[in-house]
Amino acid sequence: MKHWFLPDSPDVIGLLLRQADITIHGLDAFAAWSSGDEAGAQTVRDCEHQADDARRELHRALREAFSTPIDAEDLYALSERLDAVLNGAKNAVRESEVMQMQPDAPMAAMAAELAGAVEHLRDALAALLRDADEATAAADAAIRREREMERIYRKAMSDLLDQAELREVIGRRELYRRYSRLGEEVVSVAERVWYALVKGG
C-alpha cells in the first residue's frame, strides 16, 4: 500500500510578520532619529539588512510551499512593499547625512505618524487569516496616519516659503519629499492588504 506524503507547508504568514516586526523596529528607530537620536540611524540600517534577510527567507518558503493560506503573489507583493518602506527610511537618513542637514520638527512629526502607520499595517497582516473586517480596519488606520502625515508635510512645505536661505529651502524640500514618498509606500502596503482580502473573499 502506497502512502503519499505532502511536503511541509512553511509558516509563510509567520515569516511575513517577522519582516513586519523588523520594519516596525526600523521605523521606530527612524522616528527616534528624526527626533534627534543620532544612534537611530545605525539601527535603521541594521533593520534594513535584517528585513532583507527575512524577505529572502519568505521568498524561499514561497518557492518551496505546496500551498499557501493566502495567494503567494499577494504574500510576495506585501513583502516587497514592506521592504520599500524600510528602504525609504534608510534612504532618507542617508540623504540627510549627505546634505549635512539634521532632521527638524516637521520631520519628527511625520516620522512618528509613519511609525504608527507601520504598526497598523502589522496588525492588518496578522488579521488577514483571522478576521477580514479587523484586517481592513487596521489597513484603514494606517491610511489615516498617512493622511495626518501628509497634513504635516503640506504645512512644512508652506512654511519653507518664509525661509530666506536657499540651501535650507532646497535641502528641506528634498527631505520632506522623501518622507512624503515613505507615506506613499505605506499606502501601497495597505492597498495590497485590501486587494488580498477581496481576492480571498
Secondary structure, 3 states (H helix, E strand, C coil): CCCCCCCCCCCHHHHHHHHHHHHHHHHHHHHHHHCCCCCHHHHHHHHHHHHHHHHHHHHHHHHHCCCCCCCHHHHHHHHHHHHHHHHHHHHHHHHHHHHCCCCCHHHHHHHHHHHHHHHHHHHHHHCCCCCHHHHHHHHHHHHHHHHHHHHHHHHHHHHHHHCCCHHHHHHHHHHHHHHHHHHHHHHHHHHHHHHHHHHHC
